[in-house]
Amino acid sequence: MILTKNANPFLPYIDDFDREAEIFLAKYGFEDAIDTPRRIPIYEIATKLMSLEVIQTECLSCDDSVQGAITFSGGMIEVYDVDTKEFMGYEVTEPAIFVDSGINNEGRINNTIAHECFHWYKHRKYFIFERAHNNGAQFGIKCDARTISGSDYKNWSDMERMEWQARKMAPRILMPLKAAIKKVEELFLKYENQGISRTMALGSVIKEFADFFDVSAESAGIRIREIGYLDVSVAEFSVTQDVFYKTEPQQRIERRESRAVQHQQIISLEEALKIYMEDDFFRQALDTGEFRYADGFFALKSSTVRLIDEPEAHLTEYAKAHLHESVLDFTTKFVGVTYLMHGSDSHMMYRKDTEYEKKTTLDANTQNTELFNKAKELEKIIGRSVRTHQTANELLTAYMNVEGWDKVKFSHRTGLNDMAFSRLKKKDYRFKKEQLISMGVGLQIELHEMEEVLDRAGLSFSKSDPVDLAYSFLFTGYRGKDIESCNALLQKTSMDLQLKKPIPLLGSHERE
């Protein structure tokens, strides 16, 4: 057989797990804990002695199967966004330990940190060798509770062996054998001196043992059984099980805000148009006509101010200090493009060759939903136009009269020629949709006003046609821009979306 891979000499073999735990504790300055019962400060070992960041803000799986993870170098790991129900990338620049943000038990957190600390202590050289000699792309392990099945150790992969070792080691690091025996004997003796049998005292002993070592009751019960105290009778085992279920909280804590999502991001109008064309929530929000683009944000009109002689709107000072009350919350995250699988245990590893792209989105989170609801209420109060003009041309002429337009201003603001200006006086003349839109852009009317013009001409904006969506955006996010700027945006959008047929531009000085 031709070998395609160098055998990794850093895959450890562990014969005595309790002895290995003692070596670990001695290395990090806690040799006294081998014989003397005490709490092991595992968080401090991770952060101060191993120089690892411990991150507890991220959800590591969609089904709570991944409790912890470790990265041995920088890279992009996969985390789960519980708000949007999607996986996304979390970028790390240094080695770090991850504890699933939903764990609600301090003892389980400590066990997870101990598990990952052992990976760092014993397994990181394995990954260094893989990168150097086997072109390995793995840079981290995600510890999946469901990964290892069966007892055929000989057929396990390297990753399964290392994960099994870390599982065996974590409770032994937190509850060293000699110290654990002393503590459990001390607790049983306390209850025996009160005339309480070991069977009857078992539940209380497990609880006190867990509290002392700062581990979960389940882990404490298993450890006490492993060192020979729970095999006296079936009755004791059933009591232990009862303690597990009553002591271990089953509910999950409310998730903390993910650091993988960057909130309240400034967005360009070009980016906003792309999202407007794809996202129903954003489109419905802008179509209320109650949001104004200001300083890179889409803010409720009450949160913006337009300075004298300045064409652009700006946020008020209050809005700048209270963005969560004033602007739609655009978020930036890394979204997976390809997930490259290499072997049966790839689901246990983070790989550097997994591809992600940076994406800006508008999620229907609490902030955005509240602002959307406010905008809808304002839209109801303002209502639709109640003008009595019967045709689109009459309605546009009325708008132009209010603005004091003449032929010159008409041509400058709409890009249309003199003939179009003359034809506008004919109330029943049928203009093309693009010509009506050109007039609406020049007048800087709102979307609901433009929709009314189109309706009276027997036309409308389709919510599924990318061309119509681009035109609609000119009256929401891009409202107030001149005809040349609008055409530049339409041209760029045609190229970015690679449309088979470019979006027709607005205005025309050619003879019609």
Sequence and secondary structure as in RCSB ss.txt:
>XXXX:A:sequence
MILTKNANPFLPYIDDFDREAEIFLAKYGFEDAIDTPRRIPIYEIATKLMSLEVIQTECLSCDDSVQGAITFSGG
MIEVYDVDTKEFMGYEVTEPAIFVDSGINNEGRINNTIAHECFHWYKHRKYFIFERAHNNGAQFGIKCDARTISG
SDYKNWSDMERMEWQARKMAPRILMPLKAAIKKVEELFLKYENQGISRTMALGSVIKEFADFFDVSAESAGIRIR
EIGYLDVSVAEFSVTQDVFYKTEPQQRIERRESRAVQHQQIISLEEALKIYMEDDFFRQALDTGEFRYADGFFAL
KSSTVRLIDEPEAHLTEYAKAHLHESVLDFTTKFVGVTYLMHGSDSHMMYRKDTEYEKKTTLDANTQNTELFNKA
KELEKIIGRSVRTHQTANELLTAYMNVEGWDKVKFSHRTGLNDMAFSRLKKKDYRFKKEQLISMGVGLQIELHEM
EEVLDRAGLSFSKSDPVDLAYSFLFTGYRGKDIESCNALLQKTSMDLQLKKPIPLLGSHERE
>XXXX:A:secstr
    S   TT    S HHHHHHHHHHHTT GGGGTS     HHHIIIIIS  EEE S B  SSS EEEEEESSSE
EEEEEETTTTEEEEEEESS EEEE TT   HHHHHHHHHHHHHHHHHHHHHHHHHHHHS   EEEEEEETTS  S
S GGG  HHHHHHHHHHHHHHHHHS HHHHHHHHHHHHHHHHTTT  HHHHHHHHHHHHHHHHT  HHHHHHHHH
HTTSS S HHHHHHHHHHHHHHS  S       TTSB S    HHHHHHHHHH HHHHHHHHTT EEEETTEEEE
GGGEEE TT SSEEE HHHHH HHHHB   EEEEEEEE    STTGGGEEETT EEEEEEE    HHHHHHHHHH
HHHHHHH        SHHHHHHHHHHHHT  HHHHHHHH B HHHHHHTTSTT    HHHHHHHHHHHT  HHHH
HHHHHHTT    SS HHHHHHHHTTTTTTT  HHHHHHHHHHHHHHTT SS    S B S  
